[in-house]
Amino acid sequence: MFGSFERKVAARYLRARRGERFVSVIAIFSLVGIALGVATLIIVMSVMNGFRQELLAQILGLNGDIGVYGAGVPLTNYQDITERIRQIHGVTAAFPIVQDEVLMSGPQGGATGGVARGITPEGLQSLPTVKNHVIAGSLADLQGDNAIAIGSGLARQFGVTVGSTISLILPQGKATIIGTIPSVQSFHVVAVFQTGMQQYDSSFVFLPLAAAQTLFQQPHAATQIQVFVQDPDHDARIKRDIVAALPDMPVNIQDWRQDNDSFLAAVTVEGNVMFLILTLIIVVAAFNVISSMIMMVKDKARDIAILRTMGASSGAILRIFLMCGASVGVLGTVIGFGIGVVFCANIEQIREFVQRITGTPLFDPTVYYLESLPAKLDWHQVMAVLVLAFTLSILATLYPSWRAARIDPIEALRRE
């Protein structure tokens, strides 16, 4: 498509000589703008992907992929339901839980709201988010009527550790002749876990299933069956199989999308909006390419006229300037791609370095729920960004190249 003559002339025009520095500086700014736009778009989209992936991993690692609830009543026959669900192909784990909101209080005073979950030992071993992140004590000691495992956020807030005591308070309490008295029960901390998600570490506690049934006054009942599957993105079949396996039991079934629909919708909308906004950076850089190419065409009008008189066709002139503009766009895109990938690969180290230099926390876990800044490169998105940047760069060179090809050599030489 491009001959050796056209490539040599385009390369010569990209190397500015004395008196042509201004055009070259504008071209460099255009290249830098495209590189920064591509890098910023890759970095931001990768952080959005990482944020979504980490939050979903934490949510699904603690709450399961599918929840089976009783139709308006607790599940009194939860053992039978659990066994039937475990027989379904594609189900990796299923276990009952008893869960409700409580008010928690430490030995030194202070109180906070949270969620208490009663769970079986087998169920607790199916939660890698908790099982693999115990920082004190042992989950094997979560037995009996007064054992409890708490998150690291609660441990810091109450100033407790393994062996300490915290109290769980149920507002509904017990009815007496003088009114309703809140039910208060003390538990000994046997384990402290740190999932890495601030919301869970500061509000979740785990109890033995029997202890939670007693606490919430639901003997021999469960509030739901948590189900983990092999492929959470294709769990519709398993939901149908669960319904078929429980024909005589009225149950409600919700998957992880239904439980987190508002979060997923917000992340999707935010990602799309950020992509559109940051694309404007590349668009602005493309306008810089247009301005630099127009100035180059104006500066090279005499050269164009001479080339035309020597036999160069208008198509050759168009291709020469098309190569000049495309070279700026391609080089800027490649540099931006390199910066973006390297930045994403070392984003946590960069965050910690900037945080040490400025002394300001850049990623507050109490706001963003996560304790580290995640980044996940989606190569389909990266390719879309590269194609977008390259396409805009080519489109930006079309008009200046067309103008160069239409220059009348006689008029250009006459003006000289």
C-alpha positions in Angstrom: 0.0 0.0 0.0 2.8 2.4 0.9 5.9 2.5 -1.4 9.5 3.0 -0.3 9.5 6.6 -1.7 6.4 7.5 0.4 7.9 5.9 3.5 11.2 7.8 3.1 9.5 11.2 2.6 7.1 10.6 5.5 10.1 9.7 7.8 11.9 12.8 6.6 8.9 15.0 7.5 8.7 13.5 10.9 12.3 14.6 11.6 12.1 18.3 12.1 15.1 20.5 11.1 16.0 24.0 12.3 13.1 26.3 11.7 10.5 23.5 11.8 10.6 22.9 15.6 7.2 24.4 16.3 5.4 21.8 14.1 7.5 19.0 15.6 6.6 20.2 19.2 2.9 20.1 18.4 3.3 16.6 17.0 5.0 15.5 20.2 2.2 16.9 22.3 -0.3 15.0 20.1 1.7 11.8 20.7 1.9 12.4 24.4 -1.9 13.2 24.5 -2.7 9.9 22.8 -0.4 7.9 25.0 -1.8 9.4 28.2 -5.4 8.9 27.0 -4.8 5.2 26.1 -2.9 4.6 29.4 -5.5 6.3 31.5 -8.3 4.4 29.8 -6.6 1.1 30.3 -5.7 1.8 33.9 -9.2 3.1 34.9 -11.0 0.2 33.2 -8.6 -2.3 34.8 -9.2 -0.9 38.2 -13.0 -1.0 37.7 -12.7 -4.6 36.6 -10.5 -5.5 39.6 -12.8 -3.7 42.0 -15.8 -5.6 40.6 -14.0 -8.9 40.6 -12.7 -8.5 44.2 -16.0 -7.4 45.6 -17.9 -10.3 43.9 -15.2 -12.7 45.1 -15.7 -11.5 48.7 -19.4 -11.5 48.4 -19.7 -14.9 46.8 -17.0 -16.3 49.0 -19.1 -15.5 52.1 -22.7 -15.7 50.8 -22.8 -18.4 48.3 -23.9 -18.5 44.7 -27.6 -19.5 45.3 -29.8 -19.1 48.4 -32.7 -21.4 49.1 -35.3 -19.8 51.5 -38.5 -21.0 53.0 -41.6 -19.5 51.5 -42.5 -17.2 54.4 -41.5 -19.7 57.1 -38.1 -21.0 58.4 -36.8 -24.3 56.9 -37.6 -26.9 59.6 -36.7 -29.8 57.3 -33.4 -28.3 56.3 -31.4 -31.5 56.6 -33.5 -33.2 53.9 -33.4 -30.2 51.6 -29.6 -29.9 52.0 -29.1 -33.5 51.1 -31.3 -33.3 48.0 -29.5 -30.2 46.8 -26.1 -31.8 47.3 -27.1 -34.6 44.9 -27.5 -32.1 42.0 -24.8 -32.1 39.4 -22.8 -28.9 39.4 -23.3 -28.2 43.1 -20.0 -28.1 45.0 -21.3 -27.4 48.5 -24.6 -26.8 50.3 -25.2 -26.2 54.0 -27.9 -24.6 56.2 -27.4 -21.3 58.1 -29.3 -19.3 60.7 -28.8 -15.6 60.3 -30.2 -12.4 61.7 -29.2 -8.9 62.7 -27.9 -8.2 66.2 -26.4 -5.5 68.3 -22.9 -6.3 69.5 -21.2 -4.9 72.5 -17.6 -5.3 73.8 -16.3 -5.7 77.3 -15.0 -2.1 77.5 -18.4 -0.7 76.3 -19.5 0.6 73.0 -21.9 -1.1 70.6 -22.4 -1.6 66.9 -24.9 -3.3 64.7 -24.0 -6.4 62.7 -25.0 -9.8 61.4 -24.7 -13.1 63.4 -24.6 -16.2 61.3 -25.0 -19.7 62.7 -23.2 -22.3 60.5 -22.2 -25.9 60.6 -18.5 -26.9 60.8 -18.8 -28.4 57.2 -20.3 -25.1 56.0 -17.5 -23.1 57.6 -14.9 -25.2 55.8 -16.7 -24.4 52.5 -16.1 -20.6 53.0 -12.5 -20.0 51.8 -13.0 -16.3 52.4 -13.1 -17.1 56.1 -11.3 -20.4 56.4 -8.1 -19.2 54.7 -8.0 -15.8 56.5 -7.9 -16.6 60.2 -5.4 -14.4 61.9 -5.9 -15.5 65.5 -7.3 -18.6 67.2 -8.8 -21.5 65.3 -12.2 -22.2 63.6 -12.0 -25.8 65.0 -12.8 -24.3 68.4 -16.1 -22.9 67.1 -18.2 -25.4 69.1 -20.6 -25.3 72.0 -23.1 -22.8 73.2 -20.9 -19.7 73.7 -18.2 -19.8 71.0 -17.9 -17.0 68.4 -15.6 -16.0 65.5 -15.4 -12.3 64.7 -13.9 -10.1 62.1 -10.7 -8.1 62.6 -12.6 -4.8 62.3 -14.8 -5.8 65.3 -11.7 -7.0 67.2 -10.1 -3.6 66.7 -13.2 -1.7 67.5 -13.9 -3.5 70.8 -10.2 -4.1 71.7 -10.7 -7.9 72.0 -8.8 -10.9 71.0 -9.1 -14.7 71.4 -10.4 -15.5 74.8 -12.2 -12.2 75.3 -16.0 -11.9 75.7 -18.5 -10.0 73.6 -22.2 -9.8 74.0 -25.0 -10.2 71.4 -28.2 -8.3 72.0 -31.5 -9.0 70.2 -33.8 -6.0 70.2 -37.0 -8.2 69.9 -36.0 -9.9 73.2 -38.5 -11.6 75.5 -42.0 -10.5 76.4 -42.5 -10.0 80.2 -45.2 -8.4 82.3 -43.2 -5.1 82.3 -42.7 -5.2 78.5 -40.2 -6.6 76.1 -36.7 -7.1 77.5 -33.8 -7.3 75.0 -32.2 -10.7 75.0 -28.5 -10.6 75.9 -26.1 -13.4 75.6 -22.3 -13.5 76.0 -19.9 -15.4 73.8 -16.2 -16.2 74.0 -14.1 -15.3 71.0 -12.3 -18.4 69.7 -11.1 -17.0 66.3 -10.5 -13.7 64.5 -10.6 -13.6 60.7 -9.7 -10.9 58.2 -11.4 -11.3 54.8 -9.9 -8.1 53.3 -13.4 -6.6 52.9 -14.0 -3.9 55.5 -17.7 -4.3 55.5 -17.6 -8.0 56.5 -14.7 -7.7 58.9 -16.5 -5.0 60.9 -20.0 -6.5 61.0 -20.0 -10.3 60.6 -19.7 -12.9 63.4 -20.1 -16.7 63.2 -21.7 -19.0 65.7 -22.2 -22.8 65.8 -25.5 -23.6 64.2 -27.2 -24.9 67.4 -26.1 -21.8 69.3 -27.6 -19.5 66.7 -30.8 -21.5 66.7 -31.0 -21.0 70.5 -30.1 -17.3 70.3 -32.7 -16.5 67.6 -35.3 -18.8 69.2 -35.6 -20.9 66.1 -35.0 -24.5 67.4 -34.5 -27.1 64.6 -34.9 -24.6 61.8 -32.7 -22.7 59.3 -33.3 -19.4 57.6 -31.7 -20.5 54.3 -29.6 -23.1 52.5 -26.5 -21.7 50.9 -25.4 -23.3 47.7 -22.1 -23.1 45.9 -21.8 -24.2 42.3 -19.0 -24.9 39.8 -19.9 -22.1 37.4 -21.8 -19.1 39.0 -22.2 -17.4 35.6 -24.3 -20.4 34.3 -26.4 -21.3 37.4 -29.9 -21.1 35.7 -29.9 -24.9 35.1 -29.0 -25.6 38.8 -31.9 -23.4 39.9 -34.3 -25.4 37.8 -32.8 -28.6 39.1 -33.3 -27.4 42.7 -37.0 -26.7 42.0 -37.3 -30.1 40.4 -35.6 -31.8 43.4 -38.0 -30.1 45.9 -41.5 -30.6 44.3 -43.2 -30.9 47.7 -41.5 -28.1 49.5 -42.4 -24.4 49.0 -39.1 -22.5 48.7 -37.8 -19.3 47.2 -34.6 -19.4 45.3 -32.3 -16.4 44.6 -29.0 -16.4 42.9 -26.1 -14.0 43.4 -27.2 -11.6 40.7 -30.6 -11.1 42.3 -29.0 -10.6 45.7 -26.5 -8.0 44.3 -28.5 -6.5 41.4 -28.1 -2.9 42.6 -24.3 -3.3 43.0 -23.9 -5.0 39.6 -26.0 -2.3 37.9 -24.1 0.5 39.5 -20.7 -0.9 38.6 -21.8 -1.6 35.0 -23.2 2.0 34.6 -20.1 3.5 36.2 -17.8 1.5 34.0 -19.6 2.6 30.8 -19.7 6.2 31.9 -16.0 6.2 32.8 -15.2 4.7 29.4 -17.1 7.4 27.5 -15.6 10.2 29.6 -12.0 9.0 29.3 -12.5 8.4 25.6 -12.7 12.2 25.3 -9.0 12.4 26.3 -8.2 10.4 23.1 -10.6 12.5 21.1 -8.9 15.7 22.3 -5.5 14.2 21.4 -6.9 13.4 17.9 -7.8 17.0 17.4 -4.2 17.9 18.3 -3.1 15.5 15.5 -5.4 17.4 13.1 -4.0 20.7 14.0 -0.4 19.5 13.9 -1.0 17.9 10.5 -2.7 21.0 9.1 0.3 23.1 10.2 2.7 20.5 8.6 0.8 20.6 5.3 1.0 24.4 5.3 4.7 24.3 6.2 5.4 21.7 3.5 3.3 23.3 0.7 6.5 24.2 -1.3 7.8 20.7 -0.9 4.5 19.3 -2.0 4.5 21.4 -5.1 8.0 20.3 -6.0 7.1 16.7 -5.5 4.1 17.1 -7.8 6.1 18.7 -10.5 8.6 15.8 -10.3 5.8 13.3 -11.0 4.4 12.4 -7.6 0.7 11.7 -7.8 -1.9 13.3 -5.5 -2.5 9.8 -4.1 1.2 9.5 -3.2 1.0 12.9 -1.4 -2.1 11.8 0.5 -0.3 8.5 1.6 2.8 10.4 2.7 0.8 12.6 5.1 -1.4 9.8 6.1 1.7 7.9 7.2 2.9 10.9 9.1 -0.3 11.2 11.1 -0.7 7.5 11.5 2.9 7.2 12.8 2.1 9.7 15.6 -1.1 7.8 16.4 0.4 4.3 16.4 3.5 5.3 18.4 1.3 7.1 21.0 -1.0 4.1 21.2 1.9 1.7 21.7 3.5 3.9 24.4 0.2 4.3 26.1 -0.4 0.6 26.0 3.0 -0.1 27.6 2.4 2.5 30.3 -1.0 1.2 31.1 0.0 -2.4 31.4 3.1 -1.7 33.5 1.1 0.6 35.8 -1.6 -2.0 36.3 0.9 -4.7 37.0 2.5 -2.6 39.8 -0.5 -0.5 40.9 -0.5 -1.5 44.5 3.3 -0.8 44.9 2.7 2.6 43.2 -0.2 3.4 45.6 1.9 2.5 48.6 4.9 4.6 47.3 2.7 7.7 46.7 1.0 7.1 50.0 4.3 7.1 51.8 5.5 10.2 50.0 2.3 12.3 50.5 1.3 10.8 53.9 -2.3 10.7 52.7 -4.3 7.5 52.4 -5.3 7.0 48.8 -7.6 4.0 49.2 -9.6 4.1 52.4 -10.9 0.6 53.1 -13.8 2.1 55.1 -15.0 3.8 52.0 -14.1 1.3 49.2 -14.6 -1.9 51.3 -11.3 -3.4 50.1 -7.9 -3.0 51.8 -5.8 -3.0 48.6 -6.2 -1.4 45.1 -7.1 -4.1 42.6 -6.5 -4.1 38.9 -7.5 -6.7 36.4 -6.6 -6.4 32.7 -9.4 -7.4 30.4 -7.6 -8.0 27.1 -10.8 -7.6 25.1 -11.2 -4.1 26.6 -7.5 -3.4 26.0 -7.8 -4.3 22.4 -11.0 -2.2 22.1 -9.0 0.8 23.5 -6.1 0.3 21.1 -8.4 0.0 18.1 -10.3 3.1 19.2 -7.2 5.1 19.6 -5.7 3.9 16.3 -9.0 4.6 14.4 -9.3 8.1 15.8 -5.7 8.8 14.9 -6.3 7.6 11.3 -9.5 9.6 11.0 -7.7 12.7 12.3 -5.2 12.5 9.5 -7.7 12.1 6.6 -8.7 15.7 6.2 -5.1 17.2 6.4 -3.9 14.5 4.0 -6.7 15.2 1.6 -5.9 18.9 1.8 -2.3 18.2 1.0 -3.2 16.0 -2.0 -5.4 18.9 -3.4 -2.6 21.5 -3.3 -2.1 23.0 -6.8 1.7 23.0 -7.4 1.5 26.1 -9.7 -0.3 28.2 -7.1 1.9 26.9 -4.3 5.1 27.8 -6.2 3.7 31.2 -7.2 3.1 32.1 -3.6 6.6 31.1 -2.7 
